[in-house]
Amino acid sequence: MKNKYKILLLVSILIFLVGQQSFAQYSTIKVRKVYKSYQDSIKQVEYNYLLPIWGQGAYSKGFDIPYPVGIMANFIWMKQGLVIDNMKLGLKTDSHDIPLTSTDFIEFGENTNTSFVSSFRPDVWVFPFLNVYGLLGYGQTHTEVNLVAPVALKSVVDQGVRSMGIGILSAFGIGPVWVSVDANWTWNKPEFVEDPTKVSVVGLRIGHTFVSNKKPQQNFAIWAGGFRLSMSPETYGEISLADALPPETWDRTDEIVESYNNWYDNEASPAQKVVADKVLTPIVEKIGEADGDAIISYGMDKQTKELWNGIIGMQYQLNKKWQFRTEAGVFGDRKSILISINYRFLGLKSKP
């Protein structure tokens, strides 16, 4: 039952997420107009590079656009609540091979996942207003799942997670502000989960960029917005009791067994006892025997406690090659911190 938490790591997501996001990835170096003397100089630029398409047209109209190719390093911390339903459990030992069995009468308390993910993000501006990017990351996740019935039991799992994905971003200006809309899809593979978990992130940001009067390529941007993180619900996997239960649980095995027996004798319905006899009682017996080698198989539906959360962020652009940004999820159940470094370059020339 404790294995469910591993799935949550996708958040990673996120970061995927994050990630994000996890993450969500975006660029505040949107198409922007700057003061007139610099704008006039931009109009004289002959743009001899393949991307973005219509780059010459953007410069001819006096719009400054980012270098088309970028490589970004992201570091993301995220903590969020989880909702777990439709729990199925099985057991594999030398003397048992119990298949997945529905245990929908198991009740959960507050469940949380905390993740830290580092990701690599190559991207390219295909058009002056449309960016396409990839995501490749690795992180660590810490998940706490609290059972409150039929027995109070806490499961804590720490594991690594690999992530890869793709995303698109559109950015444009409206008067003094810019707007970016971002969407990405990542596939996250925790250590104890059979198949990768798909995470989808959609982000909306509205901000303003303050351009340096002395150095037009240098600017500072601030923004606010929100993002929505959801994951594929079904998860299956296997984990040993030693990996699923924290050390303090093994110090109270007699208490756990006594509490379970009290529920079985005094509260369980006949239908619940049938399920308990098949799968729960053998699992509790292994806990009572302190058999950490017993393998728990599981299946469940899980989702983030809240799909949306609010964010604020800022970015400092040293020049058109280097940008440094940070973003924090501060509104809603999901809390997050993003720190990133971005290096950009012009790419391939369209003319020799």
N, C-alpha and C positions, 0 to 999 in steps of 0.2 A: 504494500500500500504506500510505502514511503517513496517508492520509485517515481512516482508521478512528478515529483519536484524537479527531476532532471530536465524534463521537457521545458520547464519554465525558462531555462537558461537561454533559450532562443532569444530571449531578449537580448539578448544580447545582442538586445538584441540588439543584439539588435545591434545588437546591436546593431539589432540590428537593427540595436537597434538600434534602438535605437535606435537599429539601428539604425540610424536613425536618423539606437535607436536604436538610430536606433537609432538605432538610428537611422535620423534623417539627414541626408546630405543636401547641401544647397550652396548657392553662391550669392553673396551680396554684391559681387562685382557685376551687377546687371548693366544692361545698356543704360548709359547715363549721359546727360549733357553737362558740360562744365562751362566756366566763364568764357567770355567771347574770344579773347586773344588766343587761348588754347584751342577753342573750338574752331577758329579760323585755320589754325595750323593743321588740325586734324583733317579738314576738308581737302588739304593739298596732298595728303598721303596717298601714295600708290600702293595698294595692298596686293602683294604678290604671293599670297599663301593660299593653299587649297581650302582651308577651313578658317572660320565658318563660311558656309555658302552665303552669298550676299554680303560678305565682309566689306568689299569695296563700296557697295551701296551705303552701308552704315557709316563708313568714314566720310563719304562724299556728302552726307547730310549733317556732318558735324557731331556724330555720336562716337564717343570713346567706348570701345569694347574690350573685354579681357583677352589676353593671349589664349588661343584656342585649345591648347593641350595642357593638361595639368596632372600632377601627382600629389596626392594628399595623404597624410598620416593622421589618423584619428585615434583618440584615447577617450573611452566612454565609460562612465560609471552610472549604473541605473539600479533603482530599487522600486519594486511594484508588488501589489497584491495579486493573488491568484485565486480563481474559482475552479474547483474540481468536482466533477459529477460522473455518474455512471461507472463507478469503480468496479473493476474485475480483478480477481486475484487467483494466483495459482502457486504451487509449491513443488520444488524439485530437490530431492535429497536421495540418499542411497536407498531409503525405504519408501519414498513417496514420489509420485509423478502426477500431480493433480493439475488438470488443465484449467484454463481461465474460467472462473465462475463468478457470476454477477453477485455483488455484495452491495446493492444499492441502499441498504439500510445503514451503512457506515456514514457517520456525520463528521464534518470537518469544521474547525474553527478558523482562525486567521492564518492564512498561508502567504508567505512572502518569498520573493526571489531577489537576490542581489547579485549583480554581475559586473565584471570589469572586462572590457573588450578592447583590443587594439586592432585596427583595420587599415588596410591599404586600399586607396581609392583612385584609380586612373580615370580620367574623364576627358571628353572632347566636346567643344561647342560646335554642333553640326550647323546650326543657324545662329545668328546673333541673339536669338531669344530661346534657343532650345539646346540643352546640354544632355548628353548620354554618358553614363558612367558604370563602372563595375565595382564590386566590393569583394574583398578577400580578407578574412580576419580570423583571429584566434583569441580565446578568452577563458576566464575562470568564472564559475557560477556557484553561488551558495544558496541553497533552497531549504526552507523550513516549512514542514507540513505538520499541522496539529490535528490529530484525531480527538474528538470529544466523546464519541460513542461508537461502538459499545464499550470501549475502554479508552481512557485518556492516554495518549501516546504521542510522542514528538519524534519526528523523523528529520534528520539533518543530512543533507548530501552536498558534498563539494566535488566538482568534476570539471574537466576541461570541455570546451565546445569549439568546433570548427564551423566557419560560416563562409558562404559565398553567395553572390547575388548580382543583380543588375538594377539600374534605376534611370529615370528621366526627370529633368527639371526644366521648367519654363519660367523665365523671368522677364519682366517688362516694367516700364515706368508709367505712373499716373500722376501728372503734376509734380509736386515736390517729393513724392514717395515712390518707392518701387514695391513690387509684389512678386513673390516667387511661390510657385506651386510645385511640389516635389512628390514623387512616388517611387518606391523601390520594393523589390521582392527578394528576400534572402531565404536560403535553405541552410538550416542550422543543425549540426550533428553533435549532440551531447554524447559523452562516453557510454552512458547506460541506456540509451534509447536505440531501438532497432533501426528506425528509418528517420531521415532528416525531417525536421519540422519546418514548414513553410511559414514565414512571417511577412506580413504586408504592412507597409508604413505609408501614410499619406500626410504630407505636411503643408501648412499654409503660413507664410510669413509676410509681414508688412513692415517696411522700414524706411529709413532715410540715411543718405550718405553725405557726410560733411567733407568737402574737398579742400585740400590745402591751397591757400592763395599763392604761396611761393613755389610749391611743388605739386602741380596738378595731378601727377600720377600717384600721389600719396593721399590717402583718405582714411576716414574713420566712419564706420557704419554701426547703427543700432537698429534693433528690430524686436517685434513681439509677434506671437502667433500661437499655433497649436499643432499637434500632430496626433494622428490616430494609428494605434498599433493593434493588429489582430493576428491571430495565429491559427493554423489548421488545428481543429479540436482533438482529433483522435490521436492517441499516443500509446505505443506498446513498447515493452522492454523487459529487461531482467536485471536484478541486482541482488547481491548477497546481503544477508542481514547485518553483517559486519559493516558494510558500506552504507547501509540505510539508517542505522540507529546510532546516535551519538553515545559516547562513553558513559554518560550519566544514566542512560537507559538501562545498561547492563548492571548497574548498581541497585536497580529497583525491580528486578525480574520477578521476585516473589510477590511484590505489590501488584504488578501488572497481571500476573496469573490469577491472583485472588480477586481482583476487580473484574476480570473477564468471567470467572466462574460465578461470581455474584450476579452479573448481568444474565448469564446463561440460565441460572437456576430460578431467578426471580422476575426477569423482565422480558426475556426473549419470547417471541410468539412461536407457535409450532413451525410455521414456515421459515422463520429465521433460524430456528434450531437445525432444520434440515441443511441449510446452507452452512451454518457454523460447523456442523459435524463433518461436512465435506472438506472445507478449506480453512476456516478461521481457527478451529480448535487445533489442528496440526501445526499451524503457524505459531500460535501462542505456546504450544508445547515446546517448540524449538527455541522460542525466546526464554521460556523457563529453564531449558537445558543449557542456555548460553551458547547455542550452536550458531556461531556467526557464519559458518560455511553454507548454511541452508540458502538456497536460491529462491527468491520471490519473483514470480512473473506477474506482470500487471498490464492492464489496459484501462484507459480512462478518457474522458473528455475534459479539456481544460481550456481556460481563457483568462486573459487579464481581467482584473477586477473592474477597471475602468478603461474603456477604449481610448478616450480622448484625455489629453492633458495640455496645459498652457505652458509656453516657453518664452524666455527673453534671451537676447543674445547681442553680441557685439563683435566687430572685426576691425583690425588695423591692417591696412595695406601699406607696406613699406614702399613698394613700387609695383610695377605690373608683373614682376616675377614672384614676389614673396608676399603672402598674406598669413595672418595669424588670427585665429578666432576662438571664441568660447561661447557656449550656450548652456543654459540651465533650465531644466523642467521644474518649475516652482509652484504651479497651480494644479491641483488634482491629486489623485492617489499616487501617480507615478512621479518619482523624483529622479532627476538625472543631471549629470554634468558632462559636457563635451569640451575637449580641447583639441585643436587641430592646427596643423602646419601645411600650407599649400605652396607648391612651386609650380610656375607656369612657364610655357615657352611657345614659340610660334609654330613649330611643326614644319611640314613639307612645303616647299615653294611650288607655286603653280607655273612659274616661268623661270627659265634658267638665268 
